[in-house]
């Protein structure tokens, strides 16, 4: 009788360990999503607070090489700059989660702006729809005199795995990486950030600037409930299976 029990127990050990490992993974994934939810809510609150604050001046050029992106991104700024309109670059877009007033296809217009002290800050002047990428079609918006620019600090966008390569010969990019633009277009040294312009609206309305309104997805609670739900299902299914195996064992022992 003892010999019969031992194989039965050994038969339960491997499934039990596998179920326990799977349960730990599922609970871990659910807990990770709860932590991600808290992080995302904190990020949204931070962005909202920065975008609601009055604009400040640009960070001094002497500090540009040691700026903290996490502490400054989306901070509103105001400054005076002279747009180098003949140097503009187009970035293709199919829409934006931060600009509800924009729908693609179209292009972001990136233009270097020279400051009074000679420094250069790249400005995302706003959106132009497909068919208006030619500068001649929106010449009224090419302001030649220094202007007061209000916008938010942004840092370069890393290309995704499937992002097409930039085509400098056609003046076309697919990621908002102003440092790569500056290198390819020989703009020289530029600020490590660019400014996403919200004002002023140029004559003719293009490029179309606008205020950033965060609309970041926050589905982490749903994901957490899914993982925890799977953990519960696994627990119930394993309990039913183990109970069935125990009943079969008792029947064998009683025979």
Secondary structure, DSSP 8 states (H G I E B T S, - for coil): -HHHHHHHHHHHHHHHHHHHHHHHHHHHHHHHHHHHHHHHHHHHHHHHHHHHS--B----GGGGGG--HHHHTT-EEEEEEEE-GGG-EEEEEEE-SS-TT-EEEEEEEEEEEE-TTS-EEEEEEEEEETT--SGGGGGGG---S-EEEEEEEEE-----TT----BGGGTEESS--HHHHHHHHT--S--SEEEEEEE---TTS-SB-----------HHHHHHHHHHHHHHHHHHHHHHHHHHHHHHHHHHH-
